[in-house]
Amino acid sequence: MEILEFLLNDDQIFTTITLAVLIALFIGNIVTDKLKKYEDVDANGAI
């Protein structure tokens, strides 16, 4: 719980938001990558 208290501290709110955004972008990249691979397979299968 100390981590939560540290992250929710007013001084750390900017750092917390930045971390959350970076993690969201990272997860988004992984998901997009997997979707692209499936699309490539589908396209090749259609031809």
C-alpha positions, 0 to 999 in steps of 0.5 A, a space after each residue: 500500500 505504500 506504493 499507492 500512497 506514494 503514487 497518489 501523493 500530490 507531488 507525484 501525480 504527474 509522474 503517476 499519470 506519465 507512467 500510466 500513459 506509457 504503460 497504456 501505449 506499451 499495451 496498445 503497441 502489443 495489441 496492435 502488433 498481434 492484430 497486424 499479424 492476424 491481418 497479414 495471415 488473413 490477407 495471405 490466406 485470401 490470396 
